[in-house]
Amino acid sequence: MTLSDELRIALDGKWRHVREQSRKELAEMDLAYDHDLTLDQARARVLEQMKQLVPTGIPAAGFRESSGGTGDPGMAVTGIEMLAQFDLSLMVKAGVQWGLFGGAIENLGTERHHQAYIPGLINLDILGCFAMTETGHGSDVQSLETTATYDPATQEFVINSPTPSSRKDYIGGAAAHAQYAAVFAQLITKGEGYGVHCFVVQLRDDEGNDLPGITTSDDKHKGGLGAVDNGRIMFDQVRIPRENLLNKYGQVDEGGTYSSPIESSNARFFTMLGTLIRGRISVGGSASAATEVALSIAGRYALKRRQFGPDDEHEVLLMDYRMHQRRLLPLIAKSYAMRFAQNQLVARMDRIQRSDDPPPPHQQRELESRAAGLKAAQTWHATKAIQEAREACGGAGYLAENRLTTLKGDTDVFTTFEGDNHVLFQLVAKELLTSYAQEVGGLDPVGLVRFAAGTVADVVKERTAASQLIQRLIDARPGSSDDDHDLLDRGTQLNLFEDREQHVLETAARRLRRAGQDPVEAFAVFNAAQDHVIRAGRVHIERIVLEAFTAGIARCEDPEAQELLRDVCSLYALTAIEEDLAWFMGHNRLSDTRAKTVTHLVNDLLEKLRPHTLTLVEGFGVPESTLNAAMLLD
C-alpha cells in the first residue's frame, strides 16, 4: 500500500468499512448538485437520490433492531457524513428524514410509535420533518411558543401557533415533501404547563395538500442547500390524537393527568434533547467532510497551477510559495485533527447508544458537551478553510463548475445548525464550570453563576481516551525550556494546552463566584464574563482535539505514516499556539524568544511537509474521480 493509503486507513477509524462502501457505492450514483435545475427540479432530484440510499443499509443502521433497523449508530452517522463528500443538500435532506425526524420518533416515542412510523420512514413511505425552530426562538428551545393543549373531552391535543413569532421556520422538508412533522410545543393540560414536548402531526394529505388548520410556506432561495425544501408551518387549532404525544419522558392520561419518570422539568427537557445528540454529531462530521473535499481540490490545484517565478522562463507551482503553504497546510493539519476527534466522538456515542442500560448522567452530559464543542469547532473550521481554499484557487475557484462556491454556500449555515456556535461553546464551559452537575439545566446564566465549581482542576485533568498515553507524554517532556525545540515535543504541547485550559477555567470560575444570590446581579456578572466563559469552552475543545490526534497516531500501525502524522500533529498544535500567542505570552507561558521560535518551527514544518501535499490530501480518502472540479481536468 502507498503512504496515502496508510493515512486513509488511520483517518477512517472504526467505521472504515462504511467509508469504503460509501466511496464505492456513492461514486457510482449521480449525486453532484446541478446548478442548472430549478428549485423544484433540484428538490425532486434529491428525493429520488434518497430512495437510492435505502438499499445501502445506512438509513436502517440508525434504528434499533426492535424498531425495524439494524442497530448500528456509528454506521448511521458515518454514512450521513460520507454524503457530504458528494452533495450537502442530499446529506441535509437525509439527516432530517432519518436522523432528526426518525431520531425523534425512536428516542422520544415508545413502542407504538416505533411500529407505526419507523419502518415507513426508513424506506421513505413516510416523509417527515423536524419542527423545532421558530421564527422567534432558535437556540432557546425552552422558550418555544407553539402550544399543545390537551382536551380531555375528545382526548386530543390542540396544536396552535399563538403568535407570529411562534411560526415554525427554516424547517427542512416543510416546503414540499414532508407528510408528517415532529413538532416541539409547550404541553399544557388542566391549565398547567409542563414544558416542551414532541408530538407527531400530519401536515399534508396524500396529494400533498395542507390539512385543515395547517399552513405551510416556502423559504425558497437560501445562501446554499438549494435542493432542501426549507419552509414554514403555522398551526391553527389543529387537533391530534392523545397517542401522538411522543411519551417516553412524559405522558398524559385520558383524564388529562400528566406524569413523567423524571420529576424535574429542567432535567426532563435536557434528557429529551440529549437523546437527539446524533444530529449535532452528524452536522460537525459533515462539515469536516466538506472541508476535506475543498482542501483536496485546492491542494491538487496548487500542485498544478504555476505563477510568476525567478525569471520569464520559469514559473513556480503555487504550492512552492511559502505563503501558499501557510494558507493550506495548517488547514489540512487541522482537518486531520478534526477527523481523529470526530472518530473518537462517534465511537463514544455508539458505545453509549448501543447499551441497554442508560449511561451515568456524567457520561451523557460529557458526551453532549463534547458534541456541542466539536460541532462549533468543526463548522467554524469549515467556514474558514473553504473560503481560504476558494481564494487560493483565484478566479477559477469562483466558478461553480469547480465546486468551491457550492461547498461554501452549503456549509455556511452549519455554524447555525444544531445551535449557534457561541452558544455551544458556552454550553461546553457551563458543563465544565459546574462539573457536569445535574442541577444546572441549559444555559441559565444565574444557575451557572451559583453552581460555578469551587475548583475545576479535576475536571480539566479527566481524560476520556488514551489517558495513560497522554500522561506519559506529559511526564516525559523536557524538564527545561532552554531548548527551543522542546516545543516540538508532544508532551510539551499537551501540557501547554492543558495548562491554558485549567487557567482559563479557574479564572472564569473566580469571576462568576463574585456574584451573590440576587438574580439581577448574577446575570450582570455572567454577562460581563461571557467572552471569558466562551473562551473556556474553546480552549477545552482544542485540548480534546490535540489529545484525540495524539491517540490516533498511536493507533496507526504503519511506521512511515505514523512519522508523517507526528509532523502533521505538531503543525496543528503549533499553529494553534501561534494563533493564541498573545495569551501564552501575556500569561508568562512563553517568553518572547520562545514565541518567535513557534513561528520558525511552523515554517520548518511547512517546508518539511510540502513534498507530502498530495499524499496528505489523498489521505482524506476523497476519490479524485468524485471531486468534480473542472479546473483539475485541464
KANORJO-V859751 format. One record per helix or strand of 3 or more residues. SS is the DSSP state (H for helix, E for strand). FROM is the first residue (numbers start at 1). LEN is the number of residues. If there is no record, write none. Layout:
BEGIN
{{SS	FROM	LEN} {SS	FROM	LEN}}
END
This chain:
BEGIN
{{H	3	25} {H	39	16} {H	58	4} {H	65	3} {H	73	11} {H	88	21} {H	111	12} {E	128	4} {H	141	3} {E	147	5} {E	156	5} {H	164	3} {E	168	5} {E	180	10} {E	192	11} {E	214	5} {E	230	6} {E	238	4} {H	242	3} {H	265	10} {H	277	26} {E	306	6} {E	314	4} {H	318	3} {H	322	33} {H	361	32} {H	394	5} {H	400	3} {H	404	12} {H	421	13} {H	445	7} {H	457	5} {H	467	9} {H	484	5} {H	490	23} {H	519	10} {H	530	26} {H	559	21} {H	581	6} {H	592	19} {H	613	7} {H	624	3} {H	630	3}}
END
